[in-house]
Amino acid sequence: MTVPQRVGVHGGGRMGAGIAHAFLVAGAEVTVVETDESTAAAARERVATSLGRTQERGGLSEPVDVVAARLRVATDASAFAGCGLVVEAVPEDVPLKTRVLQAIEAAAPDAVVATNTSSLSIDGLAEGLSRPERFLGLHFFNPVPASGLVEIVVGSRTAADLVTEAQGWVEGLGKTAVTVTDSPGFASSRLGVATALEAMRMLEDGVASAADIDTAMTLGYRHPVGPLRTTDLVGLDVRLAIAEHLARELGPRFEPPQVLRDLVAAGHLGRKTGRGFYAW
């Protein structure tokens, strides 16, 4: 299967850059849109660094400069004109995502529009769109270049043929798709957050250290990374926001533990700040 010839990504942070990387390696021309020249330049550098690492591991079938030449960065959604697919990859904020998705749809009226949200309602985000049948979730996982999974999230108005098409795109990226209906936390975030929150409660209760809790999962259950270290990689602020959303939607079993709230309040957000449940 193949990916669209021209792909857009709105947001060039860690996730957006990773999504751009994946489509570039698969042969697509990719346009990344950021808010200003500075963040656009940072997005370009992020993608270039990622491609260089893949080249060092022998993971490119073309010279790195050929792959990188297919990347364009811009500061306005109008650059998405002519794209067959545009993926929104901005922070998990409903008003922000709604504005970005509407701008994408206006700029690329013939494109499929996708959101990389890890927990927000597809139907809720679709309310602001004029073509909800051409909208769905493509939830990539961090780090995108190394992850083998994409969660396809199907809204109640998503066209059935689009789901089949999206499954083919994921295959074209060399990844595996799981397809879920729109529900709080989908499958991956709901399960991952539930495990992480229980690990945090165990830490609060003095059951074991963070390292030992994680080792129990990596060696006992063959998880590649334990739930607390994963939280550090994802970002404690991100995990807190998702947990609060799930608690509102699914009840108190997803209520964030105090240790998570305290660490976020102190600015200890995980690897990106140098400290979370671990020192980085």
BAVOMAR-419846 format. One line per 8 residues: their letters; for each residue x, y, z of N, C-alpha, C. Coordinates in steps of 0.1 Angstrom, whole numbers, always signed. Layout:
<nodes>
A = X,Y,Z,X,Y,Z,X,Y,Z ~ ...
</nodes>
This chain:
<nodes>
MTVPQRVG = +8,-12,+0,+0,+0,+0,+9,+13,+0 ~ +3,+24,-5,+11,+36,-6,+4,+47,+3 ~ +12,+57,+6,+7,+69,+13,+3,+80,+3 ~ -4,+90,+7,-7,+101,-2,+6,+107,-7 ~ +5,+112,-20,+17,+119,-25,+21,+131,-18 ~ +11,+139,-14,+14,+151,-7,+6,+151,+7 ~ +14,+153,+17,+9,+152,+31,+12,+165,+38 ~ +3,+170,+46,+5,+182,+55,+5,+178,+69
VHGGGRMG = +13,+185,+78,+13,+183,+92,+12,+197,+98 ~ +2,+199,+106,+1,+212,+113,+6,+210,+127 ~ +18,+216,+130,+25,+214,+143,+37,+206,+141 ~ +49,+213,+144,+62,+207,+142,+69,+203,+154 ~ +62,+201,+165,+68,+196,+177,+73,+182,+176 ~ +75,+176,+188,+81,+162,+188,+72,+153,+180 ~ +59,+153,+182,+49,+144,+175,+48,+148,+160 ~ +46,+161,+158,+44,+165,+144,+56,+162,+135
AGIAHAFL = +68,+165,+141,+81,+162,+134,+82,+147,+131 ~ +78,+139,+141,+78,+124,+139,+69,+120,+128 ~ +57,+125,+128,+47,+122,+117,+53,+126,+104 ~ +58,+138,+103,+64,+142,+90,+75,+133,+86 ~ +84,+129,+95,+95,+119,+93,+89,+106,+87 ~ +79,+101,+93,+73,+88,+88,+68,+89,+74 ~ +61,+100,+70,+56,+101,+57,+67,+104,+47 ~ +77,+112,+51,+89,+114,+42,+96,+102,+38
VAGAEVTV = +98,+93,+48,+105,+81,+46,+97,+71,+37 ~ +84,+73,+38,+75,+65,+29,+74,+70,+15 ~ +80,+82,+12,+80,+87,-1,+72,+99,-4 ~ +64,+104,+6,+56,+115,+4,+63,+129,+4 ~ +57,+139,-3,+62,+152,-1,+54,+158,+11 ~ +61,+164,+21,+55,+168,+33,+56,+183,+36 ~ +45,+189,+39,+45,+203,+43,+42,+204,+58 ~ +51,+210,+66,+48,+212,+80,+46,+227,+82
VETDESTA = +35,+230,+89,+31,+244,+92,+33,+246,+107 ~ +39,+257,+110,+41,+261,+124,+37,+276,+125 ~ +38,+281,+137,+32,+294,+140,+40,+306,+135 ~ +53,+305,+135,+61,+316,+130,+74,+310,+125 ~ +83,+319,+120,+95,+315,+113,+104,+308,+123 ~ +105,+312,+135,+114,+305,+145,+109,+291,+148 ~ +97,+289,+150,+92,+275,+153,+92,+267,+140 ~ +90,+273,+129,+91,+266,+116,+105,+261,+114
AAARERVA = +115,+269,+117,+129,+265,+115,+133,+254,+125 ~ +127,+255,+137,+130,+244,+147,+124,+231,+143 ~ +112,+232,+136,+106,+220,+131,+114,+213,+120 ~ +119,+222,+111,+128,+216,+101,+140,+209,+107 ~ +146,+216,+117,+158,+210,+123,+155,+197,+130 ~ +143,+196,+136,+139,+184,+143,+137,+173,+133 ~ +131,+175,+122,+129,+165,+112,+143,+160,+106 ~ +151,+170,+103,+165,+167,+97,+173,+159,+107
TSLGRTQE = +173,+162,+120,+180,+154,+130,+175,+140,+130 ~ +162,+139,+130,+155,+125,+131,+159,+117,+118 ~ +159,+123,+107,+163,+116,+95,+177,+112,+95 ~ +186,+121,+100,+200,+117,+102,+202,+105,+110 ~ +195,+104,+121,+196,+92,+130,+191,+80,+123 ~ +181,+81,+115,+176,+69,+108,+186,+65,+98 ~ +192,+74,+91,+203,+71,+81,+214,+64,+88 ~ +218,+68,+100,+229,+62,+107,+226,+47,+111
RGGLSEPV = +213,+45,+113,+209,+31,+116,+207,+22,+104 ~ +209,+28,+92,+206,+21,+80,+192,+20,+76 ~ +183,+29,+81,+169,+28,+79,+163,+35,+67 ~ +171,+41,+59,+167,+48,+47,+170,+41,+35 ~ +161,+40,+25,+163,+34,+12,+168,+44,+2 ~ +168,+56,+6,+173,+67,-3,+183,+75,+4 ~ +192,+83,-3,+201,+92,+4,+193,+102,+13 ~ +198,+106,+24,+191,+114,+34,+187,+128,+28
DVVAARLR = +196,+133,+19,+193,+146,+13,+182,+145,+3 ~ +180,+134,-3,+168,+132,-12,+155,+132,-4 ~ +156,+125,+7,+144,+124,+16,+141,+138,+21 ~ +151,+145,+26,+149,+158,+33,+144,+168,+23 ~ +148,+167,+10,+144,+176,+0,+128,+176,-3 ~ +122,+166,+2,+107,+165,+0,+100,+173,+11 ~ +107,+178,+21,+101,+186,+32,+100,+200,+29 ~ +89,+206,+32,+87,+221,+31,+81,+225,+45
VATDASAF = +86,+237,+50,+80,+242,+62,+74,+256,+59 ~ +63,+259,+65,+57,+272,+63,+50,+277,+76 ~ +44,+289,+75,+38,+295,+87,+24,+298,+85 ~ +18,+293,+74,+3,+296,+72,-3,+283,+66 ~ -15,+281,+70,-22,+268,+65,-25,+268,+50 ~ -24,+280,+44,-26,+280,+29,-16,+271,+22 ~ -4,+268,+29,+6,+260,+23,+1,+245,+21 ~ -10,+242,+27,-16,+228,+26,-24,+226,+13
AGCGLVVE = -26,+237,+5,-33,+235,-7,-27,+224,-16 ~ -36,+215,-20,-31,+204,-29,-27,+192,-21 ~ -27,+192,-8,-24,+180,+0,-36,+170,-1 ~ -33,+157,-1,-43,+147,+0,-47,+143,+14 ~ -38,+146,+23,-40,+143,+37,-33,+154,+46 ~ -40,+159,+56,-34,+168,+65,-36,+164,+79 ~ -26,+162,+87,-27,+157,+101,-25,+169,+110 ~ -34,+171,+119,-33,+181,+130,-25,+175,+141
AVPEDVPL = -14,+182,+146,-6,+177,+157,-3,+188,+166 ~ -13,+195,+171,-11,+206,+181,-15,+201,+195 ~ -12,+209,+205,-15,+204,+219,-29,+201,+221 ~ -32,+193,+232,-45,+187,+235,-54,+198,+241 ~ -58,+208,+233,-66,+219,+237,-78,+220,+227 ~ -90,+218,+231,-101,+217,+222,-103,+230,+213 ~ -103,+242,+220,-105,+254,+211,-93,+255,+201 ~ -81,+252,+205,-69,+253,+196,-71,+244,+185
KTRVLQAI = -74,+231,+188,-75,+221,+177,-87,+225,+168 ~ -98,+230,+173,-109,+234,+165,-105,+244,+155 ~ -98,+254,+160,-93,+265,+151,-84,+260,+140 ~ -75,+251,+144,-65,+246,+134,-72,+237,+124 ~ -81,+229,+129,-88,+220,+119,-96,+227,+109 ~ -103,+238,+114,-111,+246,+105,-102,+253,+95 ~ -90,+258,+99,-81,+264,+90,-76,+254,+79 ~ -73,+242,+84,-68,+232,+75,-79,+229,+64
EAAAPDAV = -92,+227,+69,-102,+224,+59,-105,+235,+49 ~ -103,+247,+54,-105,+259,+44,-94,+259,+34 ~ -81,+256,+39,-70,+257,+30,-69,+245,+20 ~ -73,+234,+24,-72,+221,+16,-86,+214,+15 ~ -95,+220,+8,-109,+215,+8,-111,+201,+3 ~ -101,+196,-5,-102,+182,-10,-94,+172,-2 ~ -88,+177,+9,-79,+168,+17,-87,+160,+27 ~ -82,+148,+30,-87,+142,+43,-80,+149,+54
VATNTSSL = -88,+152,+65,-82,+159,+76,-82,+149,+88 ~ -71,+148,+95,-69,+139,+106,-64,+146,+118 ~ -68,+141,+130,-62,+146,+142,-54,+136,+149 ~ -43,+140,+155,-34,+131,+162,-38,+131,+177 ~ -50,+135,+181,-53,+135,+195,-52,+121,+201 ~ -48,+121,+214,-47,+108,+221,-59,+105,+229 ~ -68,+115,+231,-80,+112,+240,-92,+120,+237 ~ -91,+131,+229,-103,+140,+227,-113,+134,+217
SIDGLAEG = -125,+137,+219,-136,+131,+211,-135,+135,+196 ~ -135,+125,+187,-135,+128,+173,-148,+135,+169 ~ -159,+130,+174,-171,+137,+171,-172,+151,+176 ~ -166,+153,+187,-166,+167,+193,-158,+176,+184 ~ -146,+172,+180,-138,+180,+171,-144,+182,+157 ~ -152,+172,+153,-158,+173,+140,-170,+183,+139 ~ -175,+187,+150,-186,+196,+151,-183,+209,+144 ~ -171,+213,+144,-167,+226,+137,-163,+224,+123
LSRPERFL = -164,+212,+117,-160,+210,+103,-172,+209,+94 ~ -170,+213,+81,-181,+212,+71,-181,+198,+65 ~ -171,+190,+66,-170,+177,+60,-166,+166,+70 ~ -174,+164,+80,-170,+154,+90,-168,+140,+85 ~ -174,+137,+73,-172,+124,+68,-158,+121,+63 ~ -150,+132,+61,-136,+131,+56,-127,+134,+68 ~ -131,+132,+80,-123,+135,+92,-123,+122,+101 ~ -111,+120,+106,-109,+108,+116,-97,+111,+124
GLHFFNPV = -94,+102,+134,-82,+103,+142,-71,+94,+137 ~ -59,+99,+136,-47,+91,+133,-38,+93,+145 ~ -39,+84,+155,-31,+86,+167,-18,+79,+166 ~ -8,+87,+164,+6,+81,+163,+12,+81,+177 ~ +23,+73,+179,+29,+71,+192,+43,+76,+192 ~ +47,+81,+204,+61,+87,+205,+71,+76,+210 ~ +82,+75,+203,+87,+83,+192,+81,+77,+179 ~ +76,+85,+170,+69,+81,+158,+78,+72,+149
PASGLVEI = +90,+76,+146,+98,+68,+137,+100,+54,+142 ~ +101,+52,+155,+104,+38,+160,+91,+30,+163 ~ +80,+37,+166,+68,+31,+170,+62,+23,+158 ~ +57,+11,+161,+50,+3,+150,+35,+4,+150 ~ +29,+13,+158,+15,+14,+159,+9,+27,+155 ~ -3,+27,+149,-11,+39,+147,-25,+35,+150 ~ -32,+42,+159,-46,+40,+163,-55,+48,+154 ~ -63,+42,+146,-73,+49,+137,-86,+50,+145
VVGSRTAA = -90,+62,+147,-102,+65,+155,-113,+69,+146 ~ -124,+62,+146,-135,+64,+137,-147,+71,+144 ~ -150,+83,+139,-161,+91,+144,-174,+85,+138 ~ -185,+89,+144,-198,+84,+139,-202,+89,+125 ~ -195,+99,+120,-198,+104,+107,-187,+101,+97 ~ -176,+95,+102,-165,+91,+93,-169,+81,+82 ~ -166,+84,+70,-170,+75,+59,-163,+62,+60 ~ -170,+51,+57,-164,+37,+58,-152,+35,+49
DLVTEAQG = -153,+41,+37,-142,+39,+27,-130,+47,+31 ~ -132,+57,+39,-120,+65,+44,-112,+56,+54 ~ -120,+49,+63,-113,+40,+72,-104,+30,+65 ~ -110,+24,+55,-102,+14,+47,-90,+21,+41 ~ -92,+33,+35,-80,+40,+29,-70,+43,+40 ~ -74,+48,+52,-64,+51,+62,-57,+38,+67 ~ -63,+27,+67,-56,+15,+71,-45,+12,+60 ~ -48,+15,+48,-37,+13,+38,-26,+23,+39
WVEGLGKT = -29,+35,+43,-18,+45,+46,-9,+40,+57 ~ -15,+35,+68,-7,+30,+79,+2,+19,+74 ~ -3,+10,+66,+5,-1,+61,+16,+4,+52 ~ +13,+15,+45,+23,+21,+36,+34,+27,+44 ~ +32,+31,+57,+42,+36,+66,+50,+25,+72 ~ +46,+13,+70,+53,+2,+76,+49,+0,+91 ~ +37,+4,+94,+32,+3,+108,+20,-5,+108 ~ +15,-9,+120,+3,-16,+122,-8,-8,+127
AVTVTDSP = -20,-9,+121,-32,-1,+125,-41,-9,+135 ~ -46,-3,+145,-57,-8,+153,-68,+2,+150 ~ -80,-3,+148,-91,+6,+145,-101,+6,+157 ~ -105,+17,+162,-114,+18,+174,-124,+29,+171 ~ -136,+27,+177,-146,+37,+176,-143,+49,+186 ~ -149,+60,+183,-147,+72,+191,-153,+70,+205 ~ -144,+70,+215,-148,+68,+229,-137,+74,+238 ~ -140,+78,+250,-130,+85,+258,-117,+77,+260
GFASSRLG = -106,+83,+256,-93,+76,+257,-90,+66,+246 ~ -100,+63,+238,-99,+53,+227,-95,+40,+234 ~ -86,+32,+228,-81,+20,+234,-68,+22,+241 ~ -58,+28,+234,-44,+29,+239,-43,+38,+251 ~ -48,+50,+250,-47,+60,+261,-54,+55,+273 ~ -66,+49,+271,-74,+44,+282,-67,+34,+290 ~ -61,+24,+283,-54,+13,+290,-40,+18,+295 ~ -33,+26,+287,-20,+31,+292,-21,+40,+304
VATALEAM = -31,+49,+304,-33,+58,+315,-37,+50,+328 ~ -46,+41,+326,-51,+33,+337,-39,+26,+344 ~ -30,+20,+336,-19,+13,+342,-10,+23,+349 ~ -7,+35,+343,+2,+45,+348,-4,+50,+361 ~ -17,+53,+362,-23,+59,+374,-22,+49,+386 ~ -24,+36,+383,-23,+26,+394,-8,+25,+398 ~ +2,+26,+389,+16,+26,+393,+19,+38,+402 ~ +13,+50,+399,+15,+61,+407,+9,+59,+421
RMLEDGVA = -3,+53,+422,-9,+51,+435,+0,+41,+443 ~ +6,+31,+436,+15,+22,+443,+27,+29,+449 ~ +32,+39,+441,+43,+47,+445,+39,+55,+457 ~ +28,+61,+457,+23,+69,+468,+21,+60,+481 ~ +17,+48,+479,+14,+39,+490,+27,+32,+496 ~ +38,+35,+489,+51,+29,+493,+52,+14,+490 ~ +44,+9,+480,+45,-5,+477,+59,-8,+471 ~ +65,+0,+463,+78,-2,+458,+83,+11,+452
SAADIDTA = +96,+11,+448,+101,+23,+442,+96,+24,+427 ~ +98,+36,+421,+94,+37,+407,+102,+28,+398 ~ +115,+26,+401,+123,+17,+393,+118,+2,+394 ~ +114,-2,+406,+110,-15,+408,+96,-18,+402 ~ +87,-8,+403,+74,-9,+397,+76,-11,+382 ~ +84,-3,+376,+86,-4,+362,+93,-17,+358 ~ +102,-22,+366,+109,-34,+363,+99,-46,+364 ~ +90,-45,+373,+79,-56,+374,+72,-57,+361
MTLGYRHP = +70,-46,+354,+62,-46,+341,+71,-50,+330 ~ +83,-45,+330,+92,-48,+318,+96,-62,+318 ~ +100,-68,+330,+105,-82,+330,+93,-91,+332 ~ +83,-87,+340,+72,-96,+343,+62,-97,+332 ~ +60,-86,+325,+49,-86,+315,+55,-82,+301 ~ +68,-81,+300,+75,-78,+287,+71,-65,+281 ~ +67,-55,+289,+65,-42,+284,+78,-36,+281 ~ +80,-30,+270,+93,-24,+266,+98,-13,+276
VGPLRTTD = +88,-6,+281,+91,+5,+291,+81,+5,+301 ~ +84,+7,+314,+75,+7,+325,+66,+19,+325 ~ +54,+18,+332,+44,+29,+331,+49,+42,+337 ~ +58,+42,+346,+62,+55,+352,+73,+62,+343 ~ +82,+54,+338,+92,+59,+328,+84,+64,+315 ~ +74,+56,+311,+66,+61,+299,+60,+74,+302 ~ +55,+76,+314,+49,+89,+318,+59,+100,+317 ~ +71,+97,+321,+82,+108,+320,+84,+111,+305
LVGLDVRL = +84,+101,+296,+86,+103,+282,+75,+110,+275 ~ +63,+107,+279,+51,+113,+273,+50,+128,+278 ~ +53,+130,+291,+51,+143,+298,+41,+142,+308 ~ +44,+145,+321,+35,+144,+332,+23,+153,+330 ~ +25,+165,+324,+14,+174,+321,+4,+168,+311 ~ +10,+161,+301,+1,+155,+291,-7,+144,+298 ~ -1,+136,+306,-8,+125,+313,-18,+131,+322 ~ -15,+141,+329,-25,+147,+338,-37,+152,+331
AIAEHLAR = -35,+159,+320,-46,+164,+312,-55,+153,+307 ~ -49,+142,+302,-57,+131,+297,-64,+124,+309 ~ -58,+122,+320,-64,+116,+332,-76,+125,+336 ~ -75,+138,+337,-86,+146,+341,-97,+145,+331 ~ -94,+144,+318,-105,+143,+308,-112,+129,+310 ~ -104,+119,+312,-110,+105,+314,-118,+105,+327 ~ -114,+112,+337,-121,+112,+350,-135,+119,+348 ~ -135,+129,+340,-148,+136,+337,-157,+127,+329
ELGPRFEP = -151,+119,+320,-160,+111,+311,-163,+98,+316 ~ -154,+92,+324,-156,+78,+328,-157,+75,+343 ~ -154,+86,+351,-156,+84,+365,-143,+85,+373 ~ -144,+83,+386,-133,+86,+395,-122,+76,+395 ~ -124,+64,+388,-112,+55,+387,-101,+61,+379 ~ -103,+72,+372,-93,+79,+364,-88,+92,+371 ~ -93,+94,+383,-89,+106,+390,-73,+106,+392 ~ -67,+117,+389,-52,+117,+390,-47,+116,+404
PQVLRDLV = -37,+108,+407,-32,+107,+421,-25,+121,+424 ~ -24,+123,+437,-18,+136,+442,-4,+137,+438 ~ +4,+126,+437,+18,+127,+433,+19,+133,+419 ~ +10,+129,+410,+11,+135,+397,+8,+150,+397 ~ -2,+154,+404,-6,+168,+405,+6,+176,+411 ~ +12,+170,+421,+23,+178,+428,+35,+179,+419 ~ +38,+169,+412,+50,+170,+403,+48,+180,+392 ~ +36,+180,+386,+32,+189,+375,+32,+204,+381
AAGHLGRK = +27,+206,+393,+27,+219,+399,+41,+224,+401 ~ +50,+215,+404,+64,+219,+407,+72,+221,+394 ~ +66,+218,+383,+72,+220,+370,+81,+208,+366 ~ +79,+196,+373,+87,+184,+370,+78,+176,+360 ~ +80,+178,+347,+72,+172,+337,+77,+160,+330 ~ +89,+155,+335,+95,+143,+329,+108,+147,+321 ~ +110,+139,+311,+123,+141,+304,+125,+155,+298 ~ +114,+161,+294,+116,+174,+288,+120,+185,+297
TGRGFYAW = +118,+183,+310,+123,+193,+320,+134,+188,+329 ~ +138,+175,+326,+150,+169,+334,+146,+162,+346 ~ +133,+162,+350,+129,+155,+362,+114,+152,+361 ~ +110,+140,+365,+96,+136,+366,+96,+125,+377 ~ +92,+113,+374,+94,+102,+383,+108,+97,+384 ~ +116,+102,+374,+131,+99,+373,+138,+112,+371 ~ +151,+112,+374,+160,+123,+370,+166,+119,+356 ~ +165,+129,+347,+170,+127,+333,+182,+135,+331
</nodes>
